[in-house]
């Protein structure tokens, strides 16, 4: 929604040109007064040109945290504007309810999790915008015939009709309003789903399709409305059919909507609507052939929703696996990692994170984990991501990569011996601890990897200089280790017992600390020999750990090793 839409005082609502025009037309129809098509169109266009003065402010981050009132009659007028052209004369037959003024009240509008907005997702709404200028047009998907925009004269896109402009404007308002539970419920009570279904079935405009799916997607964020969406005749089938669209923004919205459906209480119904091979093949094809990072994120999010729902997995995952889902995920991960190392752009971070989460989820899925753990390139890419120096902007992806590596090592423990020789990997794993302060499972995965690698490291024969560097690496990160151990102690406390499933989760941190204790004790035995080898004073300072720092780390580890 545009930022110029401001809430008007309640006293101005009755003076709205839209409300007066609609009331006049309704009065004529109810009293049998004939109004020809040209005159009615003139009144509609007159109302649209003047524009209503009581639009709710669009940006949710600015107004959805304060008390506001949206006149329900305004919502009804917006829904009526969305009626397909051949149904406008008979909109009273839809049974749009009349609001009881006694139920109107102020409320605090809150955006529900998972909701989208034409304002917040503006990069999706214009293929000539910044998002799509970065080579993000889908491979094999034709440039869609978009609704007219500010650059239409340059792009040659068809000019929108006045009715289409009104439809898009009203649809975007409803898209935002649907993020609020009370507004969403009122919209559904007034048959907005039936109106949107009619548009999906009759409209050739990809912009109208996108907005319709966006509104339904925001309605689906409210669990109380999911049953209504699922049970509306032909709506679910029509939504699924939209996966065959060639328009990236429409595909983004349908993937978001299908993901919400697979996460809700009616997930099995949605899964069965998707289970035909040609539908699943199309979803895979879209994910594998688009360069649009937002569409990659949304389509992979759909796979992730399937893998995280035990009721949906047996319905959809076997077919996806047969169609090549593991190979697709690995291929997409390689592409995104290549872009990350060659030309890092923040717009692609969510896509990378979604792919990694999907690969990690598949690595712990019964009967299918081996399809991931057996791929050497997956291990190499996970390690490459963990080793990236600048982790702040992509910390979530680096942490997910470490969880993935922990899962793979659990299936292939022999791999630990070779990895234990990689000092940079050990150093990078330790550097990840600050990013896992609020993620117990991720921190436990780090401890698990360190325990496996440190056991191998203490068994391996090292030269004096290499041993010195190894100890120095641990000492330099003693503060990180101490903070991680303090957090683990808090999680072991009785207050956290009800939040964990097994005390075995703490074995990895204890095992890793015991290994560090053994390494430091061994160092104390041989350090004098190493200092004799290092005769240059500068070399000693750079490669020889300070005795006090070593003892400080040793005391800390002994305290937490029991």
C-alpha positions in Angstrom: 0.0 0.0 0.0 1.2 3.5 -0.6 2.4 5.6 2.2 0.0 8.4 1.3 -3.0 6.5 2.7 -3.9 8.0 6.0 -6.7 7.3 8.4 -9.3 10.0 8.3 -11.4 11.0 11.3 -14.4 8.8 11.9 -16.7 11.8 11.2 -15.4 11.9 7.6 -16.4 8.4 6.7 -20.0 9.2 5.8 -18.7 12.0 3.5 -16.6 9.6 1.4 -17.3 9.9 -2.3 -17.0 6.1 -2.7 -19.6 5.4 0.0 -22.0 8.1 -1.4 -21.6 6.8 -4.9 -22.2 3.2 -3.9 -25.2 4.2 -1.8 -26.7 6.1 -4.7 -26.2 3.1 -7.1 -27.7 0.7 -4.5 -30.6 3.0 -4.0 -31.4 3.1 -7.7 -31.2 -0.7 -8.0 -33.4 -1.3 -4.9 -36.1 1.1 -6.1 -36.1 -0.1 -9.7 -34.6 3.1 -11.2 -32.8 2.3 -14.4 -29.2 3.2 -14.7 -27.5 2.5 -18.0 -24.1 1.0 -18.1 -22.3 4.1 -19.3 -23.7 6.2 -16.5 -22.9 3.6 -13.8 -19.4 3.3 -15.2 -19.0 7.1 -15.0 -20.0 7.1 -11.4 -17.6 4.3 -10.6 -14.8 6.1 -12.3 -15.7 9.4 -10.6 -15.4 7.7 -7.3 -12.2 6.0 -8.2 -10.6 9.3 -9.4 -11.5 11.2 -6.2 -10.4 8.2 -4.1 -11.6 7.4 -0.7 -10.3 9.6 2.1 -10.3 7.0 4.8 -7.8 4.4 3.7 -6.0 2.7 6.6 -2.3 3.5 6.7 -0.4 0.8 4.9 3.0 0.3 6.5 2.3 -2.1 9.4 5.6 -1.3 11.2 4.3 2.3 11.5 0.6 1.9 12.5 -0.2 -1.6 13.5 1.0 -1.1 17.0 -1.5 1.6 17.8 -5.3 1.6 18.3 -7.1 2.1 15.0 -10.6 1.8 13.6 -11.4 0.6 10.1 -15.1 1.2 9.2 -16.5 -2.3 8.3 -18.6 -0.6 5.6 -15.3 0.4 4.0 -14.1 -3.3 4.0 -17.4 -4.3 2.4 -17.0 -1.6 -0.3 -13.5 -2.9 -1.0 -14.7 -6.5 -1.4 -17.4 -5.3 -3.8 -14.8 -3.5 -5.9 -13.2 -6.9 -6.4 -16.2 -8.5 -7.9 -15.6 -9.7 -11.5 -17.1 -7.2 -14.0 -20.1 -9.4 -15.0 -21.1 -9.9 -11.3 -21.1 -6.3 -10.1 -24.7 -5.7 -11.0 -25.7 -8.6 -8.8 -23.4 -8.1 -5.9 -26.3 -8.0 -3.4 -26.9 -11.6 -4.3 -23.6 -12.5 -2.7 -25.1 -11.8 0.7 -22.6 -9.2 1.8 -23.6 -8.5 5.4 -24.5 -5.2 6.9 -22.4 -4.3 9.8 -24.0 -3.7 13.2 -22.6 -0.4 14.5 -22.8 -1.7 18.0 -20.0 -4.2 17.3 -17.6 -1.5 15.9 -14.7 -0.7 18.2 -11.0 0.4 18.2 -8.4 -2.3 18.3 -4.7 -2.8 18.1 -3.9 -4.2 14.6 -1.1 -6.8 14.9 0.5 -8.4 11.9 0.4 -12.2 12.3 3.5 -14.3 11.7 3.8 -15.4 8.1 1.7 -12.6 6.7 2.9 -10.7 3.6 2.1 -7.3 2.2 2.2 -5.7 -1.3 4.2 -3.0 0.5 6.7 -5.2 2.3 7.1 -7.4 -0.8 7.3 -4.6 -3.3 10.2 -6.3 -5.0 7.8 -9.1 -6.1 5.3 -6.7 -7.6 7.4 -5.1 -10.3 9.7 -7.2 -12.4 11.6 -4.1 -13.5 12.4 -3.3 -9.8 15.7 -3.6 -8.1 15.2 -7.3 -7.1 14.8 -8.4 -10.7 17.6 -6.3 -12.1 20.1 -8.7 -10.6 19.7 -11.5 -13.2 16.8 -12.9 -11.2 14.5 -13.6 -14.2 13.5 -17.3 -14.2 15.2 -19.5 -16.7 12.6 -20.9 -19.0 9.8 -18.7 -17.6 8.7 -16.1 -20.1 8.7 -12.5 -19.0 5.1 -12.2 -17.7 2.6 -9.7 -19.1 2.4 -7.5 -16.0 -0.2 -4.9 -15.2 0.8 -1.5 -16.3 3.3 0.4 -14.1 5.3 3.6 -14.1 7.7 2.3 -16.8 5.0 0.8 -19.1 5.8 3.2 -22.0 9.3 1.9 -22.0 8.6 -1.8 -21.6 5.6 -2.0 -24.0 3.3 -3.6 -21.5 -0.4 -3.2 -22.1 -2.0 -0.2 -20.4 -4.3 -1.1 -17.5 -8.0 -0.2 -17.7 -9.5 2.1 -15.0 -11.3 -0.9 -13.6 -8.1 -2.9 -13.2 -6.4 0.1 -11.5 -9.3 0.3 -9.0 -9.2 -3.5 -8.5 -5.5 -3.5 -7.7 -5.7 -0.6 -5.4 -8.6 -2.1 -3.4 -7.0 -5.5 -3.5 -3.7 -4.2 -2.0 -5.7 -2.6 0.8 -7.4 -5.9 1.6 -4.1 -7.7 1.4 -2.8 -5.6 4.2 -6.0 -5.7 6.2 -6.1 -9.5 6.0 -3.0 -9.7 8.2 -5.2 -8.6 11.2 -7.3 -11.4 12.7 -10.5 -9.4 13.3 -10.4 -7.8 9.9 -9.6 -11.2 8.3 -12.6 -12.8 10.0 -14.9 -10.1 8.9 -13.7 -10.3 5.4 -14.4 -14.1 5.3 -17.8 -13.5 6.8 -18.5 -11.2 3.9 -17.6 -13.8 1.3 -14.2 -12.5 0.3 -13.0 -16.1 -0.4 -15.8 -16.6 -2.9 -15.0 -13.3 -4.6 -11.3 -14.1 -4.8 -12.1 -17.6 -6.2 -14.3 -16.0 -8.9 -11.3 -13.8 -9.9 -8.9 -16.7 -9.9 -11.2 -18.6 -12.2 -12.0 -15.7 -14.6 -9.2 -13.2 -14.6 -6.3 -13.3 -17.1 -4.3 -10.6 -15.2 -1.3 -12.0 -13.4 -1.4 -9.0 -11.0 -5.0 -9.8 -10.0 -4.0 -13.4 -9.5 -1.0 -12.4 -7.4 -3.1 -10.1 -5.2 -5.8 -12.7 -4.8 -3.3 -15.3 -3.7 -1.7 -12.7 -1.4 -5.0 -12.0 0.4 -5.8 -15.7 0.8 -2.2 -16.2 2.1 -2.7 -13.6 4.8 -6.1 -15.1 5.7 -4.4 -18.5 6.0 -2.1 -17.1 8.6 -5.0 -17.2 11.0 -5.6 -20.9 12.0 -9.2 -20.2 12.8 -9.8 -19.4 9.1 -7.8 -22.3 7.6 -10.8 -24.7 7.8 -12.9 -22.2 5.9 -10.3 -21.8 3.2 -9.9 -25.6 2.9 -13.6 -26.3 2.8 -14.6 -23.6 0.3 -15.7 -25.4 -2.8 -13.1 -25.5 -5.6 -10.8 -23.1 -3.9 -8.0 -25.5 -2.9 -7.9 -27.1 -6.3 -7.8 -23.6 -7.9 -4.9 -22.6 -5.6 -2.9 -25.8 -6.5 -3.5 -25.1 -10.2 -1.6 -21.8 -9.9 1.7 -23.7 -9.6 1.5 -23.8 -13.4 1.7 -20.0 -13.7 4.7 -18.6 -15.5 4.7 -15.4 -13.3 7.3 -15.3 -10.5 5.3 -13.1 -8.1 2.3 -15.4 -8.5 4.4 -18.5 -7.9 5.9 -16.9 -4.8 2.5 -16.3 -3.3 1.2 -19.7 -4.2 4.2 -21.4 -2.6 3.7 -19.3 0.5 0.1 -20.3 0.6 0.8 -24.0 0.1 3.4 -23.9 2.8 0.9 -22.4 5.3 -1.6 -25.1 4.3 1.0 -27.8 4.9 1.8 -26.4 8.3 -1.8 -26.1 9.5 -4.3 -28.5 11.0 -5.6 -29.4 7.6 -2.1 -30.3 6.3 -3.2 -33.8 5.1 -6.0 -32.4 3.0 -3.5 -30.0 1.4 -1.0 -32.7 0.9 -3.5 -34.9 -0.9 -4.4 -32.0 -3.2 -0.7 -31.8 -4.2 0.2 -35.4 -4.5 -0.2 -36.0 -8.2 3.1 -36.5 -10.0 2.7 -33.8 -12.6 2.0 -31.2 -9.8 5.0 -32.2 -7.8 7.2 -32.3 -10.9 6.1 -28.8 -11.7 7.1 -27.5 -8.2 10.5 -29.1 -8.6 10.9 -27.6 -12.0 10.1 -24.1 -10.8 12.6 -24.4 -7.9 15.3 -25.7 -10.2 14.8 -23.3 -13.1 14.3 -19.9 -11.5 17.0 -17.4 -10.8 14.7 -15.2 -8.7 16.0 -15.5 -5.1 12.6 -14.9 -3.5 11.0 -17.6 -5.5 13.8 -20.0 -4.6 13.3 -19.2 -0.9 9.5 -19.7 -1.2 9.7 -22.9 -3.2 12.3 -24.5 -0.9 10.2 -23.4 2.0 7.5 -25.6 0.6 9.8 -28.6 0.6 10.9 -27.8 4.2 7.3 -27.6 5.4 6.8 -31.1 4.0 9.9 -32.6 5.6 9.0 -31.0 9.0 5.5 -32.5 9.1 5.4 -36.2 10.0 1.8 -36.5 8.7 2.7 -35.1 5.3 6.0 -36.9 4.8 4.6 -40.3 3.7 2.2 -38.6 1.3 4.6 -36.3 -0.6 8.2 -37.0 0.2 8.6 -40.4 -1.5 7.5 -38.9 -4.8 9.8 -35.9 -4.4 12.7 -38.2 -3.7 12.0 -40.3 -6.8 11.8 -37.1 -8.8 15.3 -36.0 -7.7 14.8 -33.7 -4.7 18.2 -34.4 -3.1 20.1 -33.7 -6.3 18.1 -30.5 -6.8 18.9 -29.3 -3.3 22.6 -30.0 -3.7 22.7 -28.3 -7.0 20.9 -25.2 -5.7 23.3 -25.1 -2.7 26.3 -25.1 -5.0 24.9 -22.2 -7.0 24.1 -20.1 -4.0 27.4 -20.8 -2.3 29.2 -19.9 -5.6 27.3 -16.5 -5.7 28.1 -16.0 -2.0 31.9 -16.3 -2.5 32.0 -14.5 -5.8 29.5 -11.6 -5.5 27.9 -11.5 -2.1 24.4 -9.8 -2.1 22.1 -9.7 0.9 19.1 -10.4 -1.3 20.2 -13.9 -1.7 20.8 -14.7 2.0 17.3 -16.0 2.7 17.5 -18.3 -0.3 20.8 -19.8 0.9 19.4 -20.2 4.4 16.2 -22.0 3.1 18.2 -24.4 1.0 20.6 -25.2 3.9 17.6 -25.8 6.3 16.0 -28.1 3.7 19.2 -30.1 3.2 19.7 -30.3 7.0 16.1 -31.5 7.5 16.6 -34.2 4.9 19.8 -35.3 6.5 17.8 -36.4 9.6 14.8 -37.8 7.8 14.3 -41.5 8.4 15.0 -43.7 5.3 16.4 -40.7 3.4 19.3 -39.3 5.4 21.9 -41.4 3.6 21.0 -39.7 0.3 22.6 -36.6 1.8 25.3 -37.9 4.0 26.8 -40.0 1.2 27.4 -36.9 -1.0 31.0 -35.7 -0.5 30.1 -32.4 -2.1 27.6 -31.7 0.7 30.4 -32.1 3.3 32.7 -29.9 1.3 30.1 -27.1 0.9 29.2 -27.2 4.6 32.8 -26.9 5.6 33.4 -24.1 3.1 30.5 -22.2 4.6 31.6 -22.7 8.1 35.1 -21.4 7.2 33.8 -18.1 5.7 35.6 -15.3 7.5 32.8 -12.7 7.6 30.0 -14.6 9.4 27.8 -11.8 10.9 25.5 -11.3 7.9 25.1 -15.1 7.2 25.5 -16.4 10.7 22.2 -18.3 10.5 23.4 -20.2 7.4 26.8 -20.9 9.0 25.1 -22.3 12.1 22.8 -24.5 9.9 25.9 -25.7 8.0 27.4 -26.8 11.3 24.3 -28.7 12.3 24.3 -30.4 8.9 28.0 -31.4 9.4 27.1 -32.8 12.8 24.3 -34.9 11.3 26.7 -36.2 8.6 29.4 -37.1 11.1 26.8 -39.0 13.1 26.2 -41.2 10.0 29.9 -41.3 8.9 32.1 -41.1 12.0 35.2 -42.2 10.2 35.2 -38.9 8.4 36.3 -37.2 11.7 39.9 -38.3 11.4 40.6 -36.4 8.3 38.7 -33.3 9.4 40.6 -33.2 12.7 43.7 -32.2 10.8 42.0 -29.0 9.6 42.9 -26.4 12.1 41.0 -23.7 10.2 37.8 -25.8 10.5 38.3 -26.2 14.3 38.9 -22.5 14.7 35.9 -21.6 12.6 33.7 -24.0 14.7 34.8 -22.3 17.9 34.1 -18.9 16.3 30.4 -19.9 15.8 29.6 -20.3 19.5 28.6 -16.6 20.0 26.0 -17.1 17.3 24.3 -20.0 19.1 23.6 -18.4 22.4 19.9 -18.8 21.9 19.9 -22.0 20.0 20.5 -25.1 22.1 20.3 -27.6 19.3 22.8 -25.7 17.2 25.2 -25.3 20.1 24.9 -29.0 20.9 25.8 -29.7 17.3 28.9 -27.7 17.6 29.9 -29.6 20.8 29.2 -32.8 19.0 31.6 -32.0 16.1 34.3 -30.7 18.4 34.1 -33.8 20.6 34.6 -36.1 17.5 37.4 -34.0 16.1 39.3 -33.4 19.4 39.3 -37.1 20.2 41.0 -37.8 16.9 43.3 -34.8 17.3 44.6 -35.9 20.7 45.3 -39.3 19.3 47.3 -38.0 16.3 51.0 -37.3 16.3 51.8 -33.6 16.0 55.1 -31.8 15.6 56.0 -29.5 18.4 55.2 -26.3 16.4 51.9 -27.7 15.3 51.0 -28.7 18.8 51.8 -25.2 20.0 49.6 -23.7 17.4 46.8 -26.1 18.4 46.9 -25.1 22.0 47.3 -21.4 21.1 44.1 -21.7 19.0 42.2 -23.0 22.1 43.6 -20.4 24.4 42.8 -17.5 22.1 39.2 -18.6 22.2 39.0 -19.4 25.9 36.4 -16.6 26.5 34.1 -18.1 23.8 34.5 -21.5 25.4 33.7 -20.3 28.9 30.6 -18.4 27.7 29.4 -21.6 25.9 30.0 -23.7 29.0 28.2 -21.3 31.2 25.2 -21.5 28.9 25.4 -25.3 28.8 25.5 -25.3 32.7 22.3 -23.2 32.8 20.6 -25.7 30.4 21.6 -28.5 32.6 20.0 -26.9 35.7 16.7 -28.2 37.1 14.9 -25.2 35.6 15.7 -26.4 32.1 14.9 -30.1 32.7 11.4 -29.8 31.3 12.8 -28.2 28.1 15.1 -31.1 27.1 14.3 -34.5 25.9 17.4 -36.4 27.1 20.4 -35.8 29.3 22.4 -37.5 26.5 22.3 -34.1 24.8 24.9 -32.9 27.2 27.4 -35.7 26.6 28.9 -34.0 23.6 29.9 -30.9 25.5 31.3 -32.9 28.4 33.3 -35.2 26.0 34.7 -32.2 24.2 35.8 -30.5 27.4 37.5 -33.6 28.7 39.5 -33.8 25.4 40.6 -30.2 25.9 41.7 -31.0 29.4 43.8 -33.9 28.2 45.3 -31.7 25.4 46.2 -28.9 27.9 47.7 -31.4 30.4 49.8 -32.9 27.6 50.9 -29.5 26.7 52.1 -28.7 30.2 54.3 -31.8 30.0 56.0 -30.9 26.8 55.9 -27.1 26.7 59.5 -26.8 27.9 60.7 -28.9 25.1 58.8 -26.7 22.6 60.2 -23.5 24.1 63.8 -24.8 23.6 63.0 -25.4 19.9 61.7 -21.9 19.5 64.9 -19.9 20.1 63.7 -16.6 18.5 61.9 -14.5 21.1 59.4 -13.0 18.6 58.5 -16.5 17.3 57.9 -17.7 20.9 55.5 -14.8 21.6 53.6 -15.4 18.4 53.3 -19.2 18.5 53.8 -20.1 22.2 50.7 -19.8 24.5 51.1 -17.9 27.7 51.3 -20.2 30.8 48.7 -18.1 32.7 46.2 -18.3 29.8 46.7 -22.0 29.5 46.1 -22.5 33.2 43.0 -20.2 33.2 41.5 -22.3 30.4 42.4 -25.6 32.1 40.8 -24.5 35.4 37.6 -23.5 33.5 37.5 -26.8 31.7 38.1 -28.8 34.9 35.3 -26.9 36.6 32.8 -27.9 33.9 34.2 -31.4 33.0 32.5 -33.2 35.9 
